[in-house]
């Protein structure tokens, strides 16, 4: 993930653009897709291996960060 000067509000609109993603109160605890930087959804195996799946691009794998960690670190492109 790259660091940039993108406005956080603009990135949050991008990240939450899929209709399956809920409100801000619920999405800050969702994982972030490393491929398209949108919010991923927890998948089978979340409790043991943090497995997630992205509804936007189809990525599936081990999540490395949650949305609130991603925003705090400023890791959006």
C-alpha positions, 0 to 999 in steps of 0.5 A: 500500500502506498502513501499519498496526499489523497483526501481521506474523505474522497478515499472513504467514498471510494472504499464504501462505494459497494452497496453491500457496505453499511454505515460508518459505524459498522464499516470501520471494523471491516477489513480492507481489500489490498487489491482495490482498497475497498472494504472487504467482508469477513469470510469463512475462517475470519475468527482463526485466520482473518479471512476476507472477501471483497465484493467489488473485485472478488479478491479473497485471502487473509486480511492484514488491516481493518478500516480504522487501522488503515485510516489512522496509518494514512495508507490509502493511495 
